[in-house]
Amino acid sequence: MSTGELRIIVVDDHTVMRAGVVALLAGENGIEIVGEAGDGRAALGLVERYDPDVALVDLRMPVLDGVATTTEIVARFPRTRVLILTTYDTDAEIERGVEAGAIGYLLKDTTREQLVDAVHAAARGETVLAPRVAEKLVARMRQPVQVPLTAREADVLNAVADGLTNAEIGRRLVIAEATVKTHLLRLFAKLDVNDRTRAVVVAMEKGLLRRP
């Protein structure tokens, strides 16, 4: 291995896909594929053995999935940068991958040139995101923070939706009427409303209150 060559491992449970990624990178100057794995547990063994600069990791795999694998690598082998390479671009998948500590998140429709550039950037410690992924993250960040209701607040709001008075809510939930009023004040603040009816409407619009 020549000086300055990046050591890479490729982790994907789909043999054909893994072979394709390896083929894309194998002939690239400055990059050496030092190992391949079909699941996260095997990937951890490769990281421990070869101390790669970058681990290209799929998200959905047997034994240990991509998020758990990323978390383990980041915690145990912080020198190795994890670059997620997957077909999944849902908000939940992206958030899980980024929160686990992945330095980048690419989709499998990326070009060879983009992949090579991403590997080098990841090795330098730079964040790498596929355009669609970046757009989703920015859109997510622009959404107002949604404060979840506590179980008791949800109970109170459901009772309000049933048309109960504060006294009736207190009897149903076996709490003091003053406590009911306290919960309502907190609900109003969380939902940015000034009355009971609006609280129910806004909570339902935000998906915080489920009604049959």
Buried (B, 14 or more C-beta within 10 A) or exposed (E): EEEEBBBBBBBBBBEEBBBBBBEBBEEBEEBBBBBBBBBBBBBBEBBEEBEBBBBBBBBBBEBBBBBBBBBBBBEEBEEBBBBBBBEBBEEEBBBBBBEBBBBBBBBBEBEEEBBBEBBBBBBEEEEBBBEEBBEBBEEEEEEEEEEEBEEBBBBBBBBBBEEBEBEBBBBBBEBEBEBBBEBBEBBBEBBEBEEBEEBBBBBBEBEBBEEE
